[in-house]
């Protein structure tokens, strides 16, 4: 403290800054997490992703009843102390119990750097999570063999496929209105319009081509915000599902039979219900991820006695996964959208609107 006044505790500004810097470093040291190490089965070696300091704390995990504990590593003697004063040490061996630091089994711990427990980078973690989530979806798809639909159902889906395959301005006022809105695809509010169309389509099912075009145009109109566009559309699907669930609770199952009889008659509907019956919440989440209507999920949640929050939460999670993947493919690999049942003509229509 050379700059302090004689016989005084009042120091100049540089020394005050030094003291503040020392306090900051102390807080960082206190708040920082010690490295994590594993003892494996033999309890003689520490496997660490980041080696601990020579005389510093370390979080040690083993498969004994103790589990995770914070210890102190002494590199010189190879000891694991239970405190920084090293009053007792962890003994090498199958038990890994605390004991005297003077015993022969207290020292001799070896240190090994392991990459097997390292954290994945965010892109790799997202890809791994997507791959894991896709496994139950693929299993669900493979478990549903194709069945011959009834004549009425076949006619319904043939008409819907015709709308998807060749969208033109002559296909009715709904699609014409959607095409007219595409000029605003870059506006901040356009994803909300697409989300509203997704919610309304829960009650019509004939707006599928229009809502797909609106969603693709919303992603292409603002490519940098594809995540928020996907989330908005997922919220729209969840909102429409919630409205349908409330109607089911007030009018009973006859509502679906009266309003969506052709959908209920589809053999795939029974297969989806059976899959959700077998797998519960995981089945509901898997079906919500698929490019299929959400009516089976809503009906199953109703008849199985699940709460509104659980049903809508699973639908929101599944639709978020679906629309995030669709948005990413729209930006980077539009040809892969065919796996969602989306024809190239619909993407071309949305892309032309963006170019215009």
C-alpha positions as a printed NumPy array, in Angstrom:
array([[  0.   ,   0.   ,   0.   ],
       [  2.649,   2.464,  -1.079],
       [  0.13 ,   5.106,  -2.033],
       [ -1.61 ,   5.141,   1.37 ],
       [ -1.157,   8.204,   3.504],
       [  1.211,   7.776,   6.465],
       [ -0.476,   6.586,   9.683],
       [ -3.777,   6.392,   7.836],
       [ -6.02 ,   3.76 ,   6.283],
       [ -7.172,   6.069,   3.483],
       [ -5.724,   4.897,   0.164],
       [ -5.648,   6.418,  -3.274],
       [ -7.935,   5.317,  -6.14 ],
       [ -5.495,   2.787,  -7.734],
       [ -5.31 ,   0.797,  -4.488],
       [ -9.097,   0.84 ,  -4.159],
       [ -9.365,  -0.523,  -7.657],
       [ -6.852,  -3.229,  -6.773],
       [ -8.884,  -4.256,  -3.726],
       [-12.075,  -4.35 ,  -5.844],
       [-10.309,  -6.496,  -8.433],
       [ -9.138,  -8.92 ,  -5.747],
       [-12.686,  -9.173,  -4.368],
       [-13.986,  -9.856,  -7.889],
       [-11.452, -12.652,  -8.418],
       [-12.394, -14.167,  -5.061],
       [-16.096, -14.159,  -5.972],
       [-15.353, -15.78 ,  -9.331],
       [-13.338, -18.472,  -7.596],
       [-16.152, -19.078,  -5.104],
       [-18.909, -19.2  ,  -7.723],
       [-17.063, -21.283, -10.321],
       [-17.918, -24.97 , -10.402],
       [-15.179, -27.502,  -9.659],
       [-14.349, -30.056, -12.364],
       [-16.387, -33.272, -12.421],
       [-14.625, -36.641, -12.235],
       [-15.716, -40.293, -12.121],
       [-14.147, -43.129, -10.155],
       [-15.59 , -46.   , -12.258],
       [-15.855, -49.466, -10.746],
       [-12.38 , -50.158,  -9.447],
       [-12.249, -46.946,  -7.375],
       [ -8.54 , -46.371,  -7.949],
       [ -8.503, -43.84 , -10.801],
       [-10.168, -40.464, -11.338],
       [-11.469, -40.021, -14.873],
       [-11.856, -36.301, -15.562],
       [-12.698, -34.309, -18.662],
       [-10.826, -31.318, -17.214],
       [ -8.068, -32.217, -14.713],
       [ -8.493, -30.575, -11.293],
       [ -5.935, -28.152,  -9.932],
       [ -3.065, -29.526,  -7.875],
       [ -4.68 , -28.649,  -4.536],
       [ -8.229, -27.735,  -5.453],
       [-11.808, -28.958,  -5.12 ],
       [-13.266, -31.61 ,  -7.397],
       [-16.772, -33.065,  -7.74 ],
       [-16.475, -36.867,  -7.671],
       [-19.211, -39.251,  -8.756],
       [-19.143, -42.976,  -8.085],
       [-21.713, -45.76 ,  -8.277],
       [-21.801, -46.367,  -4.543],
       [-24.578, -45.306,  -2.198],
       [-22.752, -42.02 ,  -1.547],
       [-23.152, -40.842,  -5.153],
       [-21.82 , -37.339,  -5.818],
       [-19.622, -35.469,  -3.351],
       [-17.21 , -32.552,  -3.382],
       [-13.675, -33.557,  -2.406],
       [-10.224, -31.977,  -2.52 ],
       [ -7.475, -33.349,  -4.739],
       [ -3.868, -33.457,  -3.556],
       [ -1.745, -34.046,  -6.635],
       [  1.554, -34.512,  -4.753],
       [  0.386, -37.499,  -2.725],
       [ -2.485, -38.639,  -4.928],
       [ -5.046, -38.246,  -2.146],
       [ -8.748, -37.355,  -2.188],
       [ -9.461, -35.411,   0.985],
       [-12.931, -34.899,   2.398],
       [-12.059, -31.279,   3.299],
       [ -9.46 , -28.746,   2.31 ],
       [ -7.664, -29.415,   5.603],
       [ -7.369, -33.098,   4.668],
       [ -8.595, -34.367,   8.037],
       [ -9.768, -37.618,   6.376],
       [ -9.246, -39.194,   2.961],
       [-11.154, -41.43 ,   0.57 ],
       [ -9.66 , -44.906,   0.533],
       [ -8.918, -46.671,  -2.734],
       [-10.964, -49.801,  -3.413],
       [-14.498, -50.972,  -4.041],
       [-15.986, -49.188,  -1.015],
       [-14.335, -45.773,  -1.546],
       [-15.051, -44.927,   2.076],
       [-13.517, -42.135,   4.129],
       [-10.706, -43.04 ,   6.51 ],
       [ -7.336, -42.023,   7.836],
       [ -5.072, -40.096,   5.485],
       [ -2.093, -42.065,   6.835],
       [ -3.318, -45.458,   5.635],
       [ -1.747, -47.175,   2.645],
       [ -4.977, -47.025,   0.626],
       [ -5.444, -43.276,   1.148],
       [ -2.731, -42.296,  -1.346],
       [ -1.963, -43.507,  -4.824],
       [ -5.067, -42.293,  -6.639],
       [ -4.2  , -41.841, -10.314],
       [ -5.627, -39.197, -12.631],
       [ -6.772, -39.899, -16.196],
       [ -8.226, -37.43 , -18.678],
       [-11.326, -38.827, -20.396],
       [-13.231, -37.423, -23.375],
       [-16.086, -39.92 , -23.144],
       [-18.02 , -37.692, -20.733],
       [-17.4  , -34.38 , -22.482],
       [-20.297, -32.09 , -23.306],
       [-21.517, -31.908, -26.875],
       [-21.516, -28.627, -28.705],
       [-24.941, -27.086, -29.199],
       [-25.366, -28.025, -32.91 ],
       [-24.285, -31.607, -32.243],
       [-26.564, -31.807, -29.195],
       [-29.537, -30.564, -31.255],
       [-28.838, -33.099, -33.995],
       [-28.51 , -35.903, -31.445],
       [-31.759, -34.845, -29.748],
       [-33.55 , -34.748, -33.097],
       [-32.237, -38.191, -33.987],
       [-33.38 , -39.616, -30.647],
       [-36.83 , -38.06 , -31.027],
       [-37.15 , -39.409, -34.551],
       [-36.733, -43.027, -33.406],
       [-40.19 , -43.408, -31.773],
       [-41.747, -41.574, -34.716],
       [-40.166, -43.988, -37.188],
       [-41.181, -46.961, -35.032],
       [-44.747, -45.662, -34.951],
       [-44.825, -45.26 , -38.713],
       [-43.44 , -48.737, -39.292],
       [-45.976, -50.25 , -36.903],
       [-48.943, -49.   , -38.941],
       [-49.47 , -51.195, -42.038],
       [-51.527, -49.681, -44.795],
       [-55.201, -50.63 , -44.903],
       [-57.809, -50.166, -47.592],
       [-60.01 , -47.174, -46.665],
       [-63.728, -47.034, -47.207],
       [-65.15 , -45.463, -50.364],
       [-66.245, -42.281, -48.6  ],
       [-62.917, -41.828, -46.842],
       [-60.99 , -42.581, -50.047],
       [-63.016, -39.926, -51.884],
       [-62.343, -37.392, -49.115],
       [-58.596, -37.919, -49.081],
       [-58.456, -38.021, -52.887],
       [-60.064, -34.58 , -52.983],
       [-57.657, -33.303, -50.337],
       [-54.681, -34.715, -52.26 ],
       [-55.893, -33.025, -55.426],
       [-55.922, -29.686, -53.619],
       [-52.393, -30.275, -52.335],
       [-51.025, -31.45 , -55.664],
       [-52.209, -28.657, -57.971],
       [-52.864, -25.42 , -56.1  ],
       [-54.093, -22.797, -58.551],
       [-56.157, -19.653, -58.325],
       [-59.192, -21.523, -59.635],
       [-59.564, -23.814, -56.621],
       [-61.941, -21.724, -54.57 ],
       [-62.083, -18.535, -52.522],
       [-60.027, -19.909, -49.598],
       [-56.892, -20.567, -51.622],
       [-57.397, -17.346, -53.59 ],
       [-57.493, -15.42 , -50.309],
       [-54.34 , -17.192, -49.137],
       [-52.536, -16.356, -52.373],
       [-53.63 , -12.729, -52.058],
       [-52.08 , -12.6  , -48.575],
       [-48.708, -13.886, -49.786],
       [-47.652, -10.386, -50.833],
       [-47.349,  -9.604, -47.104],
       [-45.176, -12.648, -46.334],
       [-42.328, -10.454, -45.072],
       [-44.494,  -8.541, -42.579],
       [-43.96 ,  -9.152, -38.872],
       [-47.586, -10.157, -38.373],
       [-47.725, -12.696, -41.216],
       [-46.665, -15.703, -39.049],
       [-49.619, -14.878, -36.798],
       [-51.95 , -15.142, -39.796],
       [-50.464, -18.54 , -40.656],
       [-50.887, -19.645, -37.027],
       [-54.519, -18.492, -37.043],
       [-55.153, -20.507, -40.21 ],
       [-53.622, -23.581, -38.546],
       [-55.932, -23.162, -35.539],
       [-59.044, -22.711, -37.682],
       [-58.157, -25.71 , -39.837],
       [-58.726, -27.971, -36.817],
       [-62.436, -27.389, -37.432],
       [-62.507, -27.388, -41.247],
       [-59.717, -29.674, -42.581],
       [-60.287, -28.166, -46.035],
       [-57.843, -25.335, -45.396],
       [-54.84 , -27.655, -45.384],
       [-53.373, -26.479, -48.701],
       [-53.956, -22.824, -47.819],
       [-52.399, -23.119, -44.349],
       [-49.358, -24.974, -45.73 ],
       [-48.79 , -22.23 , -48.315],
       [-49.156, -19.535, -45.645],
       [-46.672, -21.27 , -43.342],
       [-44.058, -21.871, -46.051],
       [-44.408, -18.263, -47.221],
       [-44.001, -17.021, -43.632],
       [-40.723, -18.952, -43.319],
       [-39.422, -17.818, -46.711],
       [-40.552, -14.236, -46.12 ],
       [-38.409, -13.931, -42.989],
       [-35.795, -16.716, -43.111],
       [-33.807, -15.302, -40.208],
       [-36.807, -15.789, -37.895],
       [-37.781, -19.295, -38.88 ],
       [-37.685, -20.455, -35.254],
       [-40.244, -17.894, -34.058],
       [-42.425, -18.653, -37.107],
       [-42.393, -22.35 , -36.237],
       [-43.211, -21.622, -32.589],
       [-46.113, -19.373, -33.6  ],
       [-47.57 , -22.095, -35.809],
       [-47.186, -24.66 , -33.025],
       [-49.04 , -22.343, -30.652],
       [-51.79 , -21.958, -33.273],
       [-52.159, -25.741, -33.518],
       [-52.261, -26.033, -29.722],
       [-54.861, -23.247, -29.461],
       [-57.122, -24.916, -32.018],
       [-56.699, -28.25 , -30.235],
       [-57.608, -26.647, -26.904],
       [-60.8  , -25.188, -28.388],
       [-61.683, -28.605, -29.809],
       [-60.962, -30.253, -26.445],
       [-63.25 , -27.788, -24.637],
       [-66.034, -28.567, -27.123],
       [-65.49 , -32.283, -26.526],
       [-65.805, -31.814, -22.784],
       [-69.062, -29.899, -23.197],
       [-70.707, -31.928, -26.003],
       [-69.127, -35.376, -25.661],
       [-67.604, -37.716, -28.238],
       [-70.631, -37.369, -30.511],
       [-69.222, -33.993, -31.599],
       [-66.384, -35.66 , -33.528],
       [-68.687, -38.32 , -34.947],
       [-71.121, -35.691, -36.24 ],
       [-68.572, -33.162, -37.467],
       [-65.666, -35.366, -38.607],
       [-67.303, -38.673, -39.427],
       [-65.123, -39.307, -42.486],
       [-61.958, -38.821, -40.451],
       [-63.111, -41.19 , -37.701],
       [-63.95 , -43.814, -40.336],
       [-60.364, -43.844, -41.607],
       [-58.631, -47.109, -40.509],
       [-55.513, -45.097, -39.678],
       [-57.506, -43.349, -36.957],
       [-57.944, -46.619, -35.069],
       [-54.266, -47.478, -35.525],
       [-53.224, -44.145, -34.052],
       [-55.573, -44.61 , -31.104],
       [-54.162, -48.109, -30.506],
       [-50.595, -46.788, -30.621],
       [-51.396, -44.094, -28.061],
       [-53.197, -46.649, -25.901],
       [-50.041, -48.791, -25.905],
       [-47.507, -45.995, -25.316],
       [-49.467, -43.38 , -23.366],
       [-47.966, -39.9  , -23.256],
       [-45.025, -40.938, -25.448],
       [-47.47 , -42.137, -28.086],
       [-49.396, -38.847, -27.939],
       [-46.15 , -36.919, -28.372],
       [-45.093, -39.127, -31.28 ],
       [-48.399, -38.704, -33.114],
       [-48.258, -34.933, -32.547],
       [-44.875, -34.864, -34.303],
       [-46.246, -36.562, -37.406],
       [-47.681, -34.731, -40.451],
       [-51.16 , -35.915, -39.495],
       [-54.301, -34.32 , -38.085],
       [-54.445, -33.801, -34.318],
       [-57.989, -35.085, -33.77 ],
       [-56.829, -38.557, -32.615],
       [-54.584, -36.974, -29.969],
       [-57.35 , -34.682, -28.71 ],
       [-59.888, -37.515, -28.59 ],
       [-57.48 , -39.901, -26.851],
       [-56.623, -37.256, -24.252],
       [-60.33 , -36.789, -23.617],
       [-61.307, -40.455, -23.297],
       [-58.214, -41.346, -21.233],
       [-59.085, -38.717, -18.612],
       [-55.921, -36.66 , -18.993],
       [-55.896, -33.037, -17.914],
       [-56.179, -30.178, -20.387],
       [-52.648, -29.028, -19.533],
       [-51.148, -32.454, -20.243],
       [-52.984, -32.916, -23.55 ],
       [-52.2  , -29.432, -24.867],
       [-48.631, -29.584, -23.546],
       [-47.931, -32.788, -25.476],
       [-49.538, -31.368, -28.619],
       [-47.521, -28.15 , -28.316],
       [-44.264, -30.083, -27.851],
       [-44.948, -32.39 , -30.785],
       [-46.057, -29.634, -33.132],
       [-43.037, -27.534, -32.15 ],
       [-40.737, -30.36 , -33.239],
       [-42.683, -30.814, -36.468],
       [-42.786, -27.147, -37.468],
       [-39.15 , -26.512, -36.5  ],
       [-38.09 , -29.354, -38.774],
       [-40.385, -28.142, -41.563],
       [-39.039, -24.59 , -41.289],
       [-35.415, -25.76 , -41.366],
       [-36.101, -27.939, -44.415],
       [-37.907, -25.051, -46.126],
       [-34.761, -22.939, -45.738],
       [-32.127, -25.559, -46.465],
       [-33.6  , -28.623, -48.216],
       [-37.077, -27.9  , -49.61 ],
       [-37.078, -31.129, -51.61 ],
       [-37.307, -33.086, -48.338],
       [-40.697, -31.513, -47.591],
       [-42.237, -34.349, -49.593],
       [-41.804, -36.508, -46.499],
       [-44.396, -34.256, -44.848],
       [-46.834, -34.877, -47.705],
       [-46.162, -31.426, -49.185],
       [-46.022, -31.338, -52.958],
       [-43.472, -29.242, -54.78 ],
       [-46.23 , -27.096, -56.292],
       [-47.102, -25.703, -52.862],
       [-43.483, -24.747, -52.164],
       [-43.185, -23.173, -55.616],
       [-46.267, -21.09 , -54.941],
       [-44.805, -19.793, -51.655],
       [-41.371, -19.213, -53.241],
       [-42.891, -17.185, -56.093],
       [-44.65 , -14.983, -53.554],
       [-41.325, -14.311, -51.848],
       [-39.648, -13.472, -55.162],
       [-42.445, -11.082, -56.047]])
